[in-house]
Amino acid sequence: MLVLYQHQNINIAKNSPTLMQRITFVIFGVTGDLAKRKILPAIYGLLKNHQIQKVSIVGVARRNINSSEILAEAIPFINKVNKTIWKKLSNSFYYQQLEFDHQPNYHQLGELLDQIDRKNQFPSPRLFYLATLPEHFGAITNNLAKSGIAKSSAQKWCRLVYEKPFGSDLLTARKINQGISKVFKEQQVFRIDHYLGKELVGNISILRFANRVLEPLWNEQHIDSIQIVLNEKIGIEGRGNFYDKYGALKDVIQNHLLQMLALVGMEPPQKLTGDYIRQEKAKVLKKITVKDALFGQYNGYASEPGVKANSNTETFVALKVIINNRRWRGVPIYLKSGKSLSKKQTNIHIIFKEAKCLLDFCPTEANVLTIRVQPEEGFELKLFAKVPGEQHRTMPVKMEFRHSCITKHKSPEAYEVLLLDVIRGDQSLFVRKDEIELAWKIVDGLKENGRVVYNYPPGSSGPLKLQEFEKKHHMRWLT
Ligand code: BG6
């Protein structure tokens, strides 16, 4: 992991020495949303925090555009730009126009990369970031392999990062995986799910396995139900062309929510590292079955640019799922996510069974452990205590841990954490190919034909039908 928190001293000790070696980033889809919002700001962040020292960045896309136009679009997504760092980044930025499926263009790209190496008098490791739509993954992967520009050697490694969504269903994901494994080694392949780079998602396993008080209770005997909620205030923000083909199910449930569930639900891995974790997550994904689903669409969605006028794409999903194994037998798990809701919030609630209460007035609720992934980061445990001065009355009290209270440092950005792990060659926080395919299988099971999508007003908490969902399952969504 990147950072080590020293609780009492209230500071974050950087555990990672600066990487002195020059790294060449090659970003496919550099004119897209992700590059300007996340990837370029993350590279900037790594330079600013001195986690990497020297970079060359080659942006690749189909558009006829120049470097400064691309960089200008990224600036609004950087908090308080430091001029020196920005200059360092912009001076090392190159743009290469390229058709993803046009092999000769890759020779031009190779030539540019060699020129950069010659200029720096050393071949630097190459990190190829595929931030394009998944339909281009096959062509880019093949052309990179054929042109030889992503070939690792003793002097330099070459690694490939695939942004989500990884395919659009099981078949396409499988095809991409097969294409990759024909030409690259799995150790070179990093499938990103940026939620795995979030501080509090990384904390799920630590909470479970570093605390004796939790793990013995982490099963169907003591846990009543689980809720994982990813609510967003924003809508689709000009991404209509993409979003309308995917919808909430494929955009966030297939990846972010199922990955969080896999971490919550997995058996203790032999070690809390790399493939041990991925192995256990895959076992959980194999056992997940969807029992009920509710879909919604916010009013006004169908008139967003890029969206079909009569679109039936869901911007909201609520699911009831189960994990068919001994640990989780009979435990309902609820997943919910939506756009244009009243507030941004990602939380995981572990709701315990009620205690065998010996009082005259027992609490009507149960203990809840809430892991707050964002916007506030931390976790809290709801317990019951005696009302002061009263013999038998209880009141709920919260034991709370907030990151912001023990450190003034912000948690590192997920993309910074993940890029640094790619550079180090650590695949722990990346999704293995079997996990991707198992997750698609779960989502593919929810066929689109004939399903009803209920409308909801932007800024609300979802479709009214959600109340029926609660009644039907004798549950209540927590915040
Ligand atoms: C992305 C989705 O993967 O995650 C977006 O494509 C969504 O639609 C985003 O808004 C949410 O990420 P975060 O980090 O803002 O919670």
Residues whose N, C-alpha, C, O or C-beta is under 5 A from the ligand:
A	BS01	BG6	D251
